[in-house]
C-alpha cells in the first residue's frame, strides 16, 4: 500500500508564547492545522498512528514549552508528532489569532515541515 496523509485541522491549544512584553505571562490561544504522512500496513488501528495521540502531542508541545517565535512553536509541534515512528513526514501550520487581531488581518500563521 502507498503512504497516506492524515489531516487534523483547527486543533485549539493554549500556551505561554510571545516576543512582546507580557505575552508569556498569560496563556494565549493558538490553532494548529496538522498533516502527517503514514504508511499503514493493514486495516487496524495499530497499523497507523492514532488521531488522539497526534492531537495530544500538539497540545503538549504548545502547553509545556515557551517560545518567543511562532516559527519555533511550529517546529516544536513538528518535532513532537514525528517522535511517533509511524509518522514519516509532518507539516504543522500554527495560527496566532491574537496577533491577527492586533494587526487587523485575517490570520497570522507559520508553517513548518519535517522535510
C-alpha positions as CSV (number, residue, x, y, z in Angstrom):
1,X,0.0,0.0,0.0
2,X,1.1,3.6,-0.6
3,X,1.6,6.1,2.2
4,X,-1.5,8.3,3.1
5,X,-1.9,11.8,4.6
6,X,-3.8,12.4,7.8
7,X,-5.1,15.9,8.4
8,X,-6.3,17.4,11.7
9,X,-7.4,21.0,11.3
10,X,-8.3,23.5,13.9
11,X,-6.6,22.0,17.0
12,X,-7.1,24.6,19.7
13,X,-4.3,24.9,22.2
14,X,-3.2,27.4,24.9
15,X,0.4,28.3,25.7
16,X,2.8,30.9,27.1
17,X,4.4,32.1,24.0
18,X,5.3,35.5,22.5
19,X,8.1,38.0,22.0
20,X,6.4,41.2,23.3
21,X,6.5,42.1,27.0
22,X,3.8,40.3,29.0
23,X,2.8,37.9,26.2
24,X,4.2,34.9,28.1
25,X,2.6,35.8,31.4
26,X,-0.9,34.6,30.5
27,X,-1.8,31.7,28.2
28,X,-2.7,32.6,24.6
29,X,-4.9,30.8,22.1
30,X,-3.2,29.1,19.2
31,X,-4.7,27.0,16.5
32,X,-2.9,24.2,14.7
33,X,-3.5,22.5,11.4
34,X,-1.6,19.3,11.2
35,X,-0.8,17.0,8.3
36,X,1.2,13.7,8.7
37,X,2.2,11.0,6.3
38,X,1.9,7.4,7.4
39,X,2.2,4.1,5.7
40,X,-0.4,1.8,7.3
41,X,0.4,-1.9,6.9
42,X,-3.2,-3.0,7.3
43,X,-6.7,-2.1,8.4
44,X,-6.1,-2.0,12.2
45,X,-5.5,1.0,14.5
46,X,-2.1,-0.5,15.4
47,X,-1.2,-0.2,11.7
48,X,-1.2,3.6,11.7
49,X,-1.0,6.5,14.2
50,X,-3.9,7.3,16.5
51,X,-5.5,10.7,15.8
52,X,-5.9,11.2,19.6
53,X,-2.2,10.7,20.1
54,X,-1.4,13.3,17.3
55,X,-3.7,15.8,19.0
56,X,-2.2,15.1,22.4
57,X,1.3,15.7,21.1
58,X,0.3,19.0,19.6
59,X,-1.5,20.1,22.8
60,X,1.6,19.1,24.9
61,X,4.0,20.9,22.6
62,X,2.0,24.1,22.8
63,X,1.3,23.9,26.6
64,X,4.5,22.7,28.0
65,X,7.1,24.8,26.2
66,X,7.6,28.5,25.9
67,X,8.9,30.3,22.8
68,X,9.2,33.8,21.6
69,X,8.7,33.0,17.9
70,X,5.7,31.4,16.1
71,X,8.3,29.8,13.9
72,X,9.8,27.9,16.8
73,X,6.4,26.8,18.0
74,X,5.6,25.3,14.6
75,X,9.0,23.5,14.6
76,X,8.3,22.2,18.1
77,X,4.9,20.8,17.0
78,X,6.5,19.0,14.1
79,X,9.2,17.6,16.3
80,X,6.6,16.4,18.8
81,X,4.5,14.5,16.3
82,X,7.5,13.0,14.4
83,X,8.6,11.3,17.7
84,X,6.0,8.7,16.7
85,X,8.0,6.3,14.5
86,X,4.9,5.6,12.3
87,X,4.9,9.3,11.2
88,X,7.0,9.5,8.0
89,X,6.5,13.3,7.4
90,X,4.8,16.1,9.2
91,X,3.6,19.6,8.4
92,X,2.2,22.0,11.0
93,X,0.6,25.4,10.4
94,X,0.3,27.3,13.7
95,X,-2.1,30.3,13.8
96,X,-1.9,33.0,16.4
97,X,-5.4,34.7,16.5
98,X,-4.3,37.4,19.0
99,X,-1.6,38.6,16.6
100,X,-4.0,38.6,13.7
101,X,-6.4,40.8,15.7
102,X,-3.8,43.2,16.8
103,X,-2.6,43.6,13.2
104,X,-6.1,43.9,11.8
105,X,-5.5,41.0,9.4
106,X,-7.5,37.8,8.9
107,X,-4.7,35.4,10.0
108,X,-1.1,35.2,11.2
109,X,0.4,31.7,10.8
110,X,3.7,29.9,10.3
111,X,4.2,26.6,8.6
112,X,7.0,24.1,9.5
113,X,7.7,20.7,7.9
114,X,9.8,17.7,8.8
115,X,11.4,17.6,5.4
